[in-house]
Amino acid sequence: MASPYVTAPVQDTALRRWMAPLFLVLFLFAAMNGGAYLLAPTLFQADQARGPYTLANNYELTRVYSRSLEGYQQIVQQFPESGYYDAARIGIANSLMGLGRREEAIAQYQQLLTTLSAGETLKANRLAVLSKLASALEEAGDVAQFPDVYALLAAEYPDSSATADAKRYADTIAAATANATDSQSAGGSDLIAIDIAPAVVGKPFTMSVRVDPKAVPAGTFSIALNSSFVSAFDIVSVKPATGGTSDYWGKRFFQFSMAGEPLEVVFTLKAKAAGKQLLDIDLESNFTLIELNTTMSVDVAGQ
């Protein structure tokens, strides 16, 4: 007579076949979760940096530079391994520029250049830094350091728009250097004459600009000074009184009226810092810029 228990081994084999895939799935699940656990600190740090960076960047875009500076500094201090680290360092320099702390910003941009050199991402950041540094130096009228920065742009990014923009100022510096004389009288045009008294930091000095009536049509016209030069000085007075001022094309325009006689305008200025300042002067009439190719380097002595 057959035993009623002969089917037990068959049932045990079927159970084992059913359990094997289950154990495999559980093993894979555990392995994946273990890997995620090991990677969690890095992923968590990147996620944590994204929020502060987005907020700081929004503050920068809306020109709330004091808040963007705080945000970028937080990222640099707390997330040095984050992918947002270099962008935050650039943001710090941009925010300093926005706050008018130009010298600190220039120092920050220069420090960045020593590290942003390898890898495609860093190269992209390096172009942004060179471009921002060139703009800051032009705004400061720094004719000593600007040519070196332009040389880097021209060598590393010859086809970029930043290089094309920087070339215009580099050419102006070169022209000013070629035209400079010990008496600081400008060359480049017979239609305008400039005489500048010795300049000392913190002390008023005069800059006389004499415009020939042949230079512009009779009526309203403007004397245009490059913005980087204007920003380096406090304007104490302008005589005769200007009919108004405006800023565009990277220049400050001082409006006057031309009759049939030469017009002499005397600017009384006060230098903010010692060093060389580049003066690029043109005229404007009926919204047309009359380029005189009149440039010069103005030396400001310390007290």
Summary of the structure (lengths in Angstrom):
residues: 303
radius of gyration: 32.6
end to end distance: 123.3
largest distance: 139.2
contacts: 899
relative contact order: 0.09
helix: 50%
strand: 25%
